[in-house]
Amino acid sequence: MTVLIVHCTCPDATVATDIARALVSERLAACVSALPGVTSIYSWEDQICVDNEVLLLIKTTVPGFDALKARLLELHPYELPEIIAVDVSVAHDDYADWVESRVGVP
């Protein structure tokens, strides 16, 4: 199975929706779920920051990851966006097949 779930936080719903639409329309992702109301607490430039964000759960494939990452870096407003891929080892076979069929196909 080559399915990945990529986590990426965004500053607001507008940015999250714009990024999600681009990734799906460009066939870099089969589906993107946007989860509002995420509070991120992190260290940045020697300060502790607390921000409300929208978390994107991006469903893609291992072969499609590099192109997805490159596009996320182009689209994202953050200097250092969170782009973390989690390998899916178990999934509903039909869903995994659908993801694989939607990514990278013109």
Secondary structure, DSSP 8 states (H G I E B T S, - for coil): --EEEEEEEESSHHHHHHHHHHHHHTTS-SEEEEEEEEEEEEEETTEEEEEEEEEEEEEEETTTHHHHHHHHHHH--SSS---EEEE--S--HHHHHHHHHHSS--
